[in-house]
Amino acid sequence: MQNDFSKAMNFRHACKVFDDTKKINDEQINFILEAGHKSPSSFGMEPWKFLVITNKELKAKLRPFCWDQPQITTCSHLVLVLAAIDAVKVESGIPQKRFGRRDMPQEKKDFYINLYANHLKETLSSDQNILAWTARQCYIAAGNMMTAAAYIGIDSCPIEGFEKEKVEDVLGLDTSKFQLALVLPFGYRINPQSTQLRVPFNEAVEFIK
């Protein structure tokens, strides 16, 4: 039986061209972004930021550095998913604040921050390693945003085809704090949906009993 969630999953596809005459309203885009905002993350660090671009001129500047893909300029809202770098470092003080949101004794907070620092010692040893870790978590948020969008009849297309440093330069990003993980346009399709092609369920899934 097809429920609303499975309908959304069947609706979702990588939209290659959007109808640039149709715009997502504020309530809808906030619904989509809230799905990213509420997404799970390792240690509850929420290592992301969502830049939402509607400015036509800025989208046009970004398009050449996103393999000239038409989604960049035809979408209603262009969301750039940024992976946190500095904010997950123990010395930034932010992990302590994240753990501090829970009502617990100080000794338990100290236990968790020590566990965090020791468990992630290698991960936190360089910005490159941090990006590899936080970008993976950004994809959890992106997946939830795409499904939320599909649930309300809005299309999306996850894009990894971009020149990272050049996009970051256009945006004037401080890459010691945030780096680009994913480009995620949202809007309304202008062409019919392509057929979803998937390997058989039993090929993708294996049950171990």
CORHUHU-V907956 format. One line per field, one symbol per residue. phi: phi as a letter, one per 40 degrees, with the letter a starting at -180 (. if undefined). A space follows every 50 residues. Layout:
# CORHUHU-V907956
phi=???
This chain:
# CORHUHU-V907956
phi=.cbcccccccccacccabcccbbcccccccccccccccccacfgcfcaab cbbbccccccccddcbffccdcbcccbbbbcbccbccccdccgcdccccc cccacdcccccccccdcccbdccccaccccddcccccccccccccccccc dbgbcaacbbcacdcccccdcgccccbabcbabbcbibcbbdccccbbcd dcccbbcbb
